[in-house]
Amino acid sequence: MAETVRIFNDATKPVGTIVPIPTSNGLSPKAKAAATADPELVHDPPDGGTRAWLVMVGAFLCNGVLFGVINTYSVVYLSLQKQLQELGDTEASSKAALVGSLTIGTTFLLSPVSGILTDKIGLRRTTLCGGILTCGGMFLSSFFTHNVSALYFTYGIMFGLGAALAYTPSLAILGHYFKKYLGLVNGVVTAGSSVFTAIMPMLLDTLVQHTGLATSFRVLSVISSFVIFCALLYKPLHPPPPPPKVKPGRSQFNTMLRSFINFDNWKKKKYIIWALSIPIALFGYFVPYVHMGKFVKDSFPGEGENWPVMCIGITSGLGRLIFGFIADLPRVNRVLLQQMSFIMIGTMTMLLPATGSFPLLLCIALAMGLFDGCFISLLGPIAYDICGPRGATQAIGFLLGLCSVPLTVGPPIAGMLYDHLGSYKIPFILAGIPPLFGASTMFFIRCVKDAPSKQDSLLKDPAHQPLAQPAWDCENPGDLSNGKLNGHIRDERRATLASSESLTAESK
């Protein structure tokens, strides 16, 4: 049986310990014993095996269910807006939009909590709690379809909290099982939301028209329960981060805070720029998802309101697969790809009011979806590039948390502008500006350098240079000695989880 040789470095043990690991999924008994003895070991992912593919399928379904519900809110929005207008509410558009904005805003706002809980109680338990909350929140919403204030809590906050707890682990678990194909696997998993976004609008619209919102919410509750079953597939392979070292003069509160938050991420200049540029770009990102149905109804009466969102969903899934594959190729700059996606999203959003025909609108929606897929599929790989496997979970969580404010306030502002102006021309033009500005600020990532590690002098292939120093190089600096490990020289192809092959030992 073929075997892959991994080198586990440990400052307290003889350097260059070689452990054979079978190519089947999971870790060998020796590797498990090593992880138990030293919790600071980070194992190379198996890059395949039955459990690895099941984890990918589970993460695919989890993403699909969560963002299928969130992205098809425009169907619920039209029904709620109609109810509020019948009651004589002059702010019907902004109030109805706030329910959906709270959902996606809470999903991202509480993602840092999800990242912290994942490090503390594990990926599986965190996702399980998220599944229970999403299912329960949607079920309770079915009893408050005529009370928009109650929906703010049940649909917006409760479902959003559950989605936050389930979404971050669905991205973080992929780095435990995949390395060489992490970009492509992220594309497949995040394509789940596109598949569900393409299918659900028409089905949900038919369900709402024939059964009403209450029954529709109960059906969505059953669909949300799939997240609970996905949680059972998540078996982490990496040990949890080690507790922080107690330093003289550090207060007890400081030590406790460091036990929850990975401050190493915030010492990386590249991560700080990236984590601030993405939220700037997302101020107008969710506006078309919420207001597209109403825009079509006003500009092209008689045409299908849900077709543009379905087109975005279809090509977004295609874009995630295409750009996920491209991101794994050598010499590909993932940050540059993400900048390109924001430029195109912003431009297409600003062109929406200028569309003179419904087919042209569908073409713009198809283009928006393609580059939306590019942006989404690169979040996980870039986080692993910059922060390494130890910091990736919280890097993703805190990034999504910073995105919560722009995603929450964008659609209500667009709704208020529409209520006052009676047109989507100004709202859509303004919504296209933030992605262009955010793409511009991301150029600063190329202008800064993080502290180099001792391992940098060993790297031979510039095509596989990461965006920043891998976090695990900083944690075990004593493991390196001029590239030689007890007579073995490591083949330095690359040490990032995103685009490289495993470290191998060759006899000199």
N, C-alpha and C positions, 0 to 999 in steps of 0.2 A: 504494500500500500504506500502511495506517495506520501511524503512528509515534507512539511515546510519548517525550516529552521528559524526560530526566533531567538533573539538575544535579549535577555532580561538583565538590565543594569541595576545594581544596587550598591550604594556606597558602603553598606555594612557587611557585604558578602563578597567573595572573590569575584572580580570583574570578569565578564565574558562567560558567565554561566550559560550554557546552551541547553535549551529545553526543546525536545521534539514535540511537535503538535500535529495530530492527524488533521487531514483536510476536512473532516466532517465538522458540522457546526458545533459551537461551544468550545470549551477548553478541555485539554487533557487532564487526567487526575493530577499529574505533576504540576501543571500550570495552576490548577485550582489550589493545590497545597501551597504553592509559592505565593499566590495572591492572599491566602489566609495568613501566611507567616509575615508577609510584608504588604500592608494595604496601600503602599505608595506605588506599587507596580502598575504600569499601564500596558495592557496586552494589545498586540496587533489584532485587528478584526479578522475573522475567518474568511470574509469576502465570498460567502456562499454557504451552502448546506441547507437542509430542510427548514430548520428554525429560522435562519436568516431570511429566507424567502417568505416564510409565514409572518415574520415581523414586518416585512415590507408590505405585505397584503393588509395586515392589521392597521398599519399606519396609513395606508391608502384609504381604507374605509373610514378611519377616524377623521382624516382631513376632509373626505368627501361629505360625511354626515354634517360635521360642524359648519363648514363653509358653504355647503349646499343650502343649509337653512339660512345662514347669514346673507349670502349673496342673492337669494331669491326673495329678500324682504320686500322688494318693490311690489310684489303681488299682494302682500299683507298691507303694505302702505296705501295702495289705492282703496282697499276696502275700509281701512281706518279713516282715511281722509274723507271718504264719502259719508261715513257715519257722523264725523265731526261737523262737516258742512251742513248736513241735514239738521243738526242741533243749533245751527247759527253761529258756530265758532269762527271768528275772523282769522284765527291763527291755526287753522286746520292743517295746513301743509307743514309748518314747522313742528307742531306737536306730534303729528303722525311720523315725521321723519326722526324725531328724537328717540322714539322707541327702538328703531333699527340702529341709530347711532350709538345709543347706550349699549346695545348688544356687542357691536364690534369694538366700541371703546373700552368696555369692561373686559372683553377678551384680551385686549392688548395691555390695558392698564395693570391688570393683576398677573400678567405673565411673569414679572420678577418674583412674585410669590410662588408661582409654579416652579420656577427654576430653583428657588431655595428649598421648597418642599421636596423636589426631586432629589436634591443632594442629601436631604435629611431622612426621608422615609422611603425613598426609592421611586423609580419610574412607574412601576406597576400600581402601587397604592395611590399615587398622585392621580394617575389616569382613571383609576376606579372611582375615586371621589368626584372627579370631573364628570364622568358618565352618569353618576347618580344625580348630580345637580342639574345637568342639562335635561335629563329625562323628567325630573321632578318639576323644574321650572316651566317647561313646555306644557306639562299636564296641568299645572295650576293656572297657566294662562288661559286654558280653555274655559275656565269659570269666570273670567273677567274680560270678555271680549268687548263689553260696552263700557269699560272703566279704563280709560287710557292711563290714569295715574297708577292703577294697580299693575298695568302692563309694563310700566317703567321698571318695576321691581322684578316681576316674575319672568317676563320675556327679556327685558333689557339687562338687569343686573344678575339675576339668578342663573339664567341660561348663559350669560356672558362669563360669569365666574367659572361655571363648569367647563365651558369651552377653553378658557385660559388654562385650567388645570390639565386638560387633556391634550391641548395643541402643542405646547412646548415639549413634553415628553415624546410626542410622535415624531418630532424632528431630531431630538437628542439621541433617541435609541438607535437611529440609523448609523451613527458613528461607532456604535459598539459592534456592529456586524459587517460594515462595509468600509473600505478604504480606497482601493483602486477605482471603484465604480461609484464613489459617494455622490458625485455630481449627477450621474444618470439616475441613481436610485432616488435621490431627492427630487429629481424631475418627475419620476414615476409616482412617488408618494404625493407630492403636491398637485399632480394632475388629477388626483381624486376629487378635489374640490371643483375642478373644471368639468369633469364628467358629470358630477351631481348637479352643478350649476346649469349645465346644458339640458339635463333631463327634467329637473324639478320644477322650473317655472310653469311649463305647460300643464304638468300634472297637478301642481298646487293650485293653479288658476281654475282648472276644471273642478277640483275638489272644493274650493271655496265657493264657486258658483252653485254647485249642486247640493252641498251639505252645510255651508256656512263656516265661519271662522272657528267656532267651538270644536266641531268634529275634526276640522283640518289640524288644529293644534294637538288634538289627541293622537292623530295619525303621526304627526311629527314627533310626538313624545315616544311612540313605539320605535320609530326610526332612530331616535337619539339613543335608545337603549343599546344599540349596537356598539357604542363606545365602551360599554362595560365589558363586553365580550372581547373587544380588541385589547383591553388592558391585561387580560389573562395571558396574552402572547408575549408581553414585554418581559423578557428575562435579561437583565443587564449583565454584561460581561466585564465591564470596568468596575473596579472597587470605588467606593465613595471617596471624595477628596479627604486627605488627612486633616486632622484638627490643626489649627494654627499654633505655631510655636510661641510659648510664653516668653516674652522678652522683658528684661528688667526695666522698670519705669513705666510699663504699659498698664493702663488702668484695667480693672476687671470688665468695665463696660466695653472698652475698646477691644479686649480679647473676645468677649461674647459676640460683639458685632462682627468681628472677623471670622468667627465660627459659622456665621450665616452667609456673609457676603464675601465673594472672591474679589478682593481689592487688587489683585494682580492684573485683572482685566483693565482696570481704570488707570494703570500705569503705562498702558500702551497707547501711544499717541494716535496710531492708525485706527485703533478701535474707537477712540473718543471722536475722531473726525467722522468716521463711518456711522457711529451711533447717533450723531447729531444731524448728519446730512439726510439720512433716511426719513426721520420725522418731518423735516422741513419739506421734503418732496411729497409727503403723503397728505398735505392739507387739502388737496383737491382730488385725491385718488378715489375716494369712495363716493364722491358726488354723482358720477354717472350711474353707478349701481343703484342708488336710491331713486334718482329723479328721471332715469331713462324712460320708464313707463309713462310718466306724466308728460314728458317732452314729446314722445311719439304721439300721444293722444291729442296734444295741442297742435303739433306741426303737421302730422300726417293722420288725420281722423279716418277711421275705417281700417287702418293697417294694424297688424298684430303688435301690441305693446311689448310683448315678451321676447320678440325675435331678436332685437339687438343684444339683450343680456345673454340669450342663448348663444348667439354668435361669439360674444366675448368669451363665454365659458368653453366653447368648442376649441377655438384657436388658442386660448390660454393653456389648455391641456396639451395641445400640440407644441406650443412654444416651450413648455416646461420640459418636454421630452427632447426637443431639438437642442435647446440651449443647455440642458443638463448634460447631454452628450458632448457638446462643444466645450463645456467648462472642464471636462476631464482630459482634453487634449493638451499636449505639451505646448509651452510658450503662449498660452491663452491667459490674458489678464481678466480675471473675473470681475474686478471692480469696474474696469472699463466697459465690460458687457452690461453691467447694471446701470452705469451712467447712460449708455446708449438707450436702454429701455426707458429710462425716465424722460429723456429728451423726446422720444417718440410718443410716449403716453401723454406728455404735456401738450405736444403739438396737435395730436389727434383730438384731445379734449377741447382745445380752442377752436378746432374746425367743425365741431358738432353743430353750432348754430348756423353755419354757412351752408349746410347741406340742403340742396334744393329738391332732392328726390329721396324716396325711401330706399331704393337699391344702393344709392351712394352712402346713405347712413349705415346700411348693413356692411358695406365695404370698410368704412372707417371703424366700425365695431370689431370686425374681423382683425384689422391691423392692431387695434388697441389690445385685444386679447392675446395676440402673439407676443407682444412685448411685455404685457402683464405677466405672462408665464415666465419670461426671462427673469424679471425682477424677483418673483416669488421663489423660483427654483434655486437661486444663488444665495439666499439668506443663510441657510445652514452651512454650505461649503465655505463661504467667506468667513463665517464665525469660527469654523474649525481652522481655517488658514491663519487667522490673526491670533486666536487665543488658545489653540491646541485643544486636545480632548478634555483636559481638566477644567478649562474655563469655558468651553463651548456652551454648556447647558445654561449657565447664568448669562453668558454673552447674548444668547438668543432671547432669553427671558427679559433681560433689562432693555434690550433693543425694542422688543415688542411693547414693553411698558412705556417707553418714550414715544412710541407711535400712537398711543391711545388718545392723547389730546387732539392732535390734528384730525384723526379719523372720526372723533366724536363731534367736534365742532364744525367740521366742513359741511356735511349735508344740512344741518339746521340753518347755517348761515345762508347757504344757497336757497333753502326753502323760504327764509325771510325775505331775501332779495326778490324771489319770484312773487311772493305775496304783495310786495310793494310795487314791483315793476310790471308784473303780468307777463313776463317773458323770461326765457332761460338764456338769452343771448349774453348778458353781462355775467350771470353766475357761472356759465361754462367757460367763458373767456378767463375770468378770474381763477377758476379751478385749474386751468392749464399752466398758470405761472409758477406755482410752487414746485412742480416736478422739474421744470427747467432750472430753477434756482438751486434746488438740491443737487442736481447733476453737476452743476458748476462747482459747488463747494467740495464735492468728492475728489476734485483734482488735487486738493491739498494732501490727500493720502500719499501721493507720489513724491511729495516735497519733504516729508518727515521720515525720520528713522528711529526705530526703537533700539534700546540697548542691545548690542550684539552679544551673542553667546559664544562660548569657546568652541562650539561645534561648527560655527560659521566658516572657520578656516579649513574645515575638512570637506566642505561641499565642492564638488567638482563640476556638476552639471548646472549651469545657470538657468536652463530651461525649467527646472523644477524648484526655483527659489520661491519660498512662501512670501506672503504679503508682510509677515512679521515673524519675529523669532518664536518658534514653538514653545509653548509654556512649559512642557515637560523637560526641555533642555535646561531651564533655569532651576528646576527642582532637584536635578541630579547632576550638578556640574562636576562632581568628583568621579563620574563614571568615564570621563574622556581622558585619554592620555595619548595625544598626538595621533589619534586615529587608530591606535593599536590596542587590541583587547586580548591579552594573554596569547600573543602570537597570531591572533586573527585580525584581519583588516576588514572593516565593514565596507560594503559596497554602497557608497553614499549616493543613491539615486535621488532620495528625498525623504523627509521625515514627517510630512504633513499627512493628515488623514484624508485630504481632499483629492489629491491627484497623483499619488506616488505608489510605488510598489513597496513591498515589505523590505526591512533591513535583512540582509543575508550575510552569513559568515562564510568566508572562503579561506581555505588553508593557504598560507603564504608559501 
